[in-house]
Amino acid sequence: MGKYPQITVNHEALRSNMKQVISWCRDEGIDVAGVIKASTGMASVALDYEYCGAKWIASSRMEQLQRAKADGIKLPLMMIRVPMLSELSEMLEICDYSLQSEFSTLKALEEEAVKADKKHNVILMADLGDLREGFFELEELVDVAKYVEDRFDFVHLAGIGTNLGCYGSVMPTKEKMEQLVAYAEAVEDAIGRKLEIISGGATSSLMPLFDKEMPERVNMLRIGAISLVGPQEDLRTSYGRKEVDVLDEAFTLEAEVIEVKTKASHPIGKLGVDAFGQKPNYKDRGMRRRALLAIGRADFGDIDDLVPQLAGAEVIGASGDHTILDIEDCKDVIKVGDVVQFKLKYSAIMRLTSSENVKINEVDRLYGIKL
Ligand SMILES: *Cc1c(COP(=O)(O)O)cnc(C)c1O
């Protein structure tokens, strides 16, 4: 196979981002679970998190956590997608922590844990309105917590947590964080002891932290996106925050040019639908120079998640295996065989690192090695 398309992972940038995130959190008494799902669980990313001081390695995919364990990660592993009944015994082998939201799953987990003679820590999720996972009623959360506390010997109630900004785009405001702490305290009243963990969300929960609005008792965040994506994450969750300017993009995509021609900008003929059954609007900008790249939506998903580093270039469209770049306004002369670089947003990193068409080039100048 050829060299391209290729994604380059700059581990120095990655560790610098992680150290910054962990230091922001540490200043507020918060430990970080390093979430590796956005890079499809790359072992080197988990090792970077471990090196930088994360307290857990977390993923939403059991396969990724299994690999992290096999690759020598020493930190406790945490499953952050509520588990399937069909993966509980695997989970007990691989993970020390998981997020939970179903009583029936917890009961099955205790049964499996007794069989396996293995302790396991759970964080019960409270759904505070984002409407993905979690107990919706406080009363149910408290009842289940008390049941786990009183009746289970192998499954340990470590804490409660929440997730926001995923389905319902609900922001982790001061009020939501205070509500989470109030829920934790209701659980503590019922079980008669303090919880070890109050887990206040993901990257987006850095916003109340930056504003010094994070209640003191929130002591864990589960962070992936911003460490990997750096400032490109800005639009999704951090709404133009100055704080993220110190971060760096750690992932760069390189794709090879396979055709360069001047063509009409509006398609010619009777228009139906494109490769994905859509009817896009095409603007007639006259004849324009364009470069065709050997990479496509099968690899990266959506063209909006690619940020071309070639000045004047614009991604105007893509099919499964081709991407079209308008280069009419580029100062540089682009020719077949050239390589174009892109910075990447969250979902492009997730897809590109899992595409078998894309080579992964890991560079680490600290160790002077190519991993
Ligand atoms: C993905 C995920 C995270 C991490 O989110 P980022 O935006 O990548 O920081 C945290 N918690 C849960 C439950 C998740 O699914």
The ligand as an SDF file (V2000), in Angstrom:
LIG
                    3D

 15 15  0  0  0  0  0  0  0  0999 V2000
  -17.5050   10.5510   25.0140 C   0  0  0  0  0  0  0  0  0  0  0  0
  -17.8020   10.6370   26.4420 C   0  0  0  0  0  0  0  0  0  0  0  0
  -16.9930   11.4380   27.2710 C   0  0  0  0  0  0  0  0  0  0  0  0
  -15.8580   12.2640   26.7350 C   0  0  0  0  0  0  0  0  0  0  0  0
  -16.3460   13.3230   25.9560 O   0  0  0  0  0  0  0  0  0  0  0  0
  -15.3730   14.3680   25.2440 P   0  0  0  0  0  0  0  0  0  0  0  0
  -16.3070   15.3660   24.6680 O   0  0  0  0  0  0  0  0  0  0  0  0
  -14.6240   13.5930   24.2260 O   0  0  0  0  0  0  0  0  0  0  0  0
  -14.4740   14.9370   26.2850 O   0  0  0  0  0  0  0  0  0  0  0  0
  -17.2990   11.4640   28.6280 C   0  0  0  0  0  0  0  0  0  0  0  0
  -18.3200   10.7460   29.1320 N   0  0  0  0  0  0  0  0  0  0  0  0
  -19.1070    9.9720   28.3750 C   0  0  0  0  0  0  0  0  0  0  0  0
  -20.2280    9.2220   29.0050 C   0  0  0  0  0  0  0  0  0  0  0  0
  -18.8800    9.9030   27.0040 C   0  0  0  0  0  0  0  0  0  0  0  0
  -19.6730    9.1270   26.2360 O   0  0  0  0  0  0  0  0  0  0  0  0
  1  2  1  0
  2  3  1  0
  2 14  2  0
  3  4  1  0
  3 10  2  0
  4  5  1  0
  5  6  1  0
  6  7  2  0
  6  8  1  0
  6  9  1  0
 10 11  1  0
 11 12  2  0
 12 13  1  0
 12 14  1  0
 14 15  1  0
M  END
$$$$
